[in-house]
């Protein structure tokens, strides 16, 4: 892979090439991507979607929205640090007009959107949709789909749904948000379809990132960017866009440190115990005199959090630069922080978070509610949608269909597309609206 292609400014529907040196420096194309994402309905809905801990009982915890904004800030710093070194290594990019901030803008935009396809109720939302088809009432639809279409549903993936949201054409909106192909490439952490499932130990094969419905456009993006094709036996897969490693690292840094911070602020993790683990992570940069001058827990925690994030940004950037050649060849198989010198400290923090936060009663209760609500909503809306396609609508079905967005009230003739769109609609709901809709449907 080469950086000239990887930094493509092309957008859906372009008929001529966009050149970097022709860009308006006051509003660079990659910065337009950021603006389009942040003003989109899908992004705004993240303000009422759970990150990990439900936010109804405390003001401290993060939503998907605040998490996404923080990941974007970290990603921008990562992109600029790495971009500065890449420009030194590849002077031809400077001649083409590329600047350090281009890398920061691309990675920040992709990171801003990284959770845009995630369903309500935290991480359990994806599993709830998948299990509705795998072991719930959705099993009745299995024979209507191909193996890959069915895999899309039983392993419903927020990353793939995010790519669909960003690129899906609607009436009067061809190409979705029409983001630059560079930003779309950086967004796709798992550039493959749902089957075969995890065929290698490469980090990019851990999940999938493209539904069957988006494969034609995905291939166009991948070929424009010059991504290395890695599929076998007609299975669609490519090596990762190098900047996707930075998006992933920014997310890893934020959820590792900030979920931990939420747990401390909520009292799920004892302060003294927790601060000890954070201090181990920042032992090379901490100013102990300044730390002990901080009187309040919140201030001490904020100081350690800022140091920890800064430490891990520099570490991730250094690993990327050190392995740039392998990354460009598609031969670097790890997440950037998986093999860093702070691996043991990161694993300790994650282990505590799993035990004290992710398995806390409050989180488990939220996940249980999510499973029930999502399964019920899927059952009602999919039944009505399938009856509409089969021309067997009941009066109840007609009422249900009328609750769907106007664009979904006339479903595609393809059963797969109609089903996927309903799943996308349920995934788009906020926690609060999903609960409200569920109550209404249950009388």
N, C-alpha and C positions, 0 to 999 in steps of 0.2 A: 504494500500500500504506500501511497505517497501523499504528502501533506497538501499539495496543490489540489488534488481531487478531493481529499478528505474535508477541505474547507470550502466546499462548493456552496455558493450563494443561490443556486437554482431553487425555484419554487414550482409547485404544481402548475401546469399550464404554460410555463415559460416557452416562448418560441425563439428567444435569442439568449446568448450567454451573458450572465451578469459578471462583470470583471471587478475585482477588488479596488483597483485604483480609480474606478468611476463612482465609487460609493460616496454618499453624502456623509461626511465625518460627524455632522451634528446629530445624525440618527442612522447609525449603521444598520445594515440589513439584519444582522444577528440581534441587535437590540430591538428591532421591530418584532422579532420573534417573542422576546420577553414581554413586550407590551401586549401582544395579541393573546398570550397565555393568561396574563394577570387580569385582563378585562373579560375573559370568557366566563360563561355561566358555570362551566364544569369546574373551573378553578375556584370560583367564589363559594361553591357548595362545600368545599373542603373545610370551611369555618365551622361547620356543624357535623364533622365526621371525626370519630374517635381515632386518635393515634394509637395509644395503648390503654390508658386508664380513662374511664368515663369522666367527663369534666363537669358533671352536674353538682358535685359535692365540694369542689375546691376551685380556687382561682389560679392555682399554680400550674396545672398540667397542660400539656401541649395538645392542640388539635392537629389534624392533617394540614391545615392552613399554616399555622405557625411553624410546624415542622418543615413544611416545604419551603417557606421563606428562609428559614435558617439554613437548610441544606443548600439553597441557592447562593446564599452569602458565602458559605464555606467553599462551594464549587467555584465561585468567581475568583476567590483568592488562589485556589489550586490551579485554575486555568491560566491565570496571569503569571504565576511563578513558573509553571511548565512552559508556557508560551514564550517567555523571555529566553529560556534556554534553547527552545526549538529554533527560534529565529537566529540564534548564534550558530546552531548546528547546520541550518539550512538557509544560507544568505539569499538564495534565489527567491525565497518567500518575501523578503524585504523588498526586492526589486519589483515584485508583483503588487506591492502596496500593503501586504499583511502586517498587522501590528500586534503587539503583546495583548492588548485588550480584546482583540478578536477572539482569542482562545477563552478568555474570561467570560465574554458575552455568550459564546456558544454553550459552554458548560453550565453557566448560570441559568440560561433559558431551559436547557434540557433538565437540569436539576429541579427547577421550579415546577416542571410538569411531571416529575417522576412518579407522583402518587395520584395523578389526575384520574386514573382509571380504577382506583380502589373502591370497593363497595363500602357501605356503612358498617358500623360495629367492629372496626379494627380488622386485625388479621384474620379473624374467624369468618369475615364476610365472604372472602373468596372460597374458603372451604365449604361454607354453607351452600353456596350456589353449586359447587361441584358435587357435593354429596346429595343434593336434591336429585340430580340425574343418576349418580352412581348407585345410591342405595335408597332413595326416596321415591316419591310418586313419579318423578321424571323418568324412571326406568321404562315406563310404558312407551316412550317416544324412541327408544334406541334403534329399532329396526328401520326408522325413517331416514337415518343418517349414514354417511360413509364412516369408515373407521376414524379418519382424521377429524371430521366434523364432530363426531361423538367425543373424541379425546379433548377437543376444544371446550366442550361443555362439562365433562366430568372432572377436568383439571382447570376449571375457569381461572384465568390468570389476569390479575390487575394490570400487569405490564402490557399484555396484548390488548386489553380493553383500552388502555391509555393511548396506544398507537392508533386504534380505531377512532377514538374521540378526536385526536389531533388531525386525522387525515380523511375522515369520512365525508364524502360528498353529500350535500343536501340540496334540495331545490333552491336555486339562487345562491348556493354556497359551494361551488365546486372545489374539491380539494381540502375541505375542512378549514382549518386555520391558515392553511397555505404557509407553513413554516419552511425555512430554508432546509435543504437536504442535509446540510452539516449538522444542524440542531436535531433533526430527526434521527440521524445516525448516532449521535451522542446519546440520545434518549433510549435507544434500543439496547438494553443490557443483554438480552437473550435473542440474537438474530437468527431464529430458527422457528419452524412450525412445531406443532405439539407432538408429532411422531417422527422418528423414533424417540422414545422417552429417555433422556439422560444417557446418550450413547458413549460418553467419555467423562473423564474426571475434570475437564476444563471448566472453569468457573462460568463461562458463557453458556454451557450446556445444562446448568443446574435446573433451569426452568425453560419455558418457551416464551416468545415475545410477539408472535404474529398469529392471528386467527386465519383460517382458510379464506375468509372474505377479503382480507387485505393483502394476500400474497402477490397479486399482479403489481400493485403499486409499490409494495416493499421491494420487489425485485428491481423495479425501476430506480428506486432510491439507492439500493445497494450497488447497482451497476454504475450509476452516476458517480458515486463516492469511491468506486474502485475497491470495494470490500472483497476480500479473498473468499471465493466460493469453497465450501467445505462439505457440501451435501453429497450423499451417495445414494445410488439406486432411485434417482428422481426425487429424493427427499430434499426439501429446501432448507439450506443452512449456510450461513456465512460466518467468517471470523468477525469479531467485534470491531466497531469503530474505536480507535485508540482512546478518544476522549470519553467514551462510555466508562472506561476504568476510573476516570476522575469523578464522574457523576456517582458511580457506585461508592467510591471512597468517601465522598462528601456525605452520602447517606449513612454509611457505616459509622463515620465519626460522630454524626449528630445523634443517631439513635443510641449508640453506645454511651455517650456522655450525658445526653439530655434526658433520656429515659431514666438513667441512674439519678440524675438531679431531681426529676419529678418524684421518684420513689423516696428520696430523702425529704423533700419538702412536704410530702404527704404523711411522713412518719412511718412508712413501710420499711425503711432501712434506717438503722440507728446512725445518728450523725457521726459520732466518733469513729465507728467502724467504717463508715463510708468514706469519710475524709482521709482516713489512713490509706485506702486504696487509690484515691485520686492523687494523693501526695506521692505515692510510688510512681505514678505515671509522669509526674512533672518534676521529679527530683533533680533533673539537670537544669531547670529553668526557674524554679521557685525562689523568691526573695523571702526568706523566712522572717526577717525583721518586719517586712510589710505585712506578711500573713498574720503574725501575732499581734499586730496593731489593730486588726479588724475585730471589732467588738461583737458583731452580730453574725449568727449562723448564715443567714442569707448572703451577707457580703463575703464571708469566707468561701462559701460555696461558689459564688459567682466568680471570684478570683481564680479558684482552682479550675473551674469549668473553662474560663477563657484561656488559661495556660494550657490545659489539656488539649483543647481544640487547636490552638496554635502549634503545639508540639506535633500533633498527628497530621496537620496540614503539611508541615515541613517534611515529615517523614514520608508521607504518601507521595509528595512531589519528588523527593529525592529518589525513591524507588522507581517511579515512572521514568525519570530522566536516565537513570542507570540502565533501565531495561528497554529504552525506546526502540532499539533495533529489533529486538525480539517481539515487542508489541506490534510494530509495523508489519512484521512477517506473520502475525497471528499466532505466534509460538509461545506467548507468555500465558501460562494456564491459571494463574492465581489472582485473587483479588489483591489489590496493592498492599493492604494492611495484614493480609494473612501470614506473610513471612517477614514482618517488620521486627525491629528489635524490642518493640513494646508488646509483642504478641501475648506474652504471659500475663501482663497487666490487663490488657484488653479482655482476655478470656476470663480472668478473675472477676472483672466488673460485669461482664455479660452473665456469668454464672450466678452472681448475686441477684442481678436483675430478674433472671428467669425464676429463681426461687422466691424472691420477695415481692416482685411486681407482677410479672406475667402470670404467676400462679396464685395471685392474691384473690381473696373472695370476691372483691369488687369487679375485678377483670373477668373472672369466671362467670359471674352472674350476668355481666354484659354480653359475653360470648354466647351463653345459653339462650338469652333473649334474642340475640341476633340470629341464631340458627332457626329458632321457631318462627320469628317474624319473616325472615327471608324465604323460608320454605313455603309458608302460607301465601305470601304475595306472589311468588313464582307460580304456585299451583293455580291460583285464581286467574292470573293474567295469561298464563300459557294455555290453560284450558280454553278460555274465551278466544284467544288468538288462533289456536288450532281449529276450533269450531268455525271460525270465520273463513279460514282457508278451505274448509271442507263444506262450507255452505250449510252448516247445521246449528246456526246460532239460536240460542234460547233468548228469551227476554232478559234474563239475568245477565247473560253474556254480553248483550248489547249495552247494558248499563255499565258493565265492567270496561268494555272497549272505550266507552265515552270518557272514562277517567284517564286513559292514556294520552300522552302528548299527541297533538294533531298529526304529526309526522308518522306516528305509529298506528294510527287508526285505520290506515289503508295498508296493511302489511304486504310485503313482497310475496309473490307466488312461491318463491323458494321457502320451504319449511325451515331450512337451516337459518337463512337470513332473518326470517320472522322470529324464530326462537332466540337467536343471538341478540336481536334488537330488544326483545323483552328483557333478557338478562342484563343488557346494557342499561336499560331504563331502571331496573331494580338497583343496579350497581351505582347509578347516578344519584340515588336518593340520599338525603342527609339522614343521620340517625333519628332526629326528631320527626321528620316528615314520614319516614318509614314506619315509625311507631304509630303516628297519627293515622296514616292510611290503613294500617293493619287493624286498628281499633274500629275505624269506620266500616271496613269490610266485614268485621265480626259483629257489627251492630252495637 
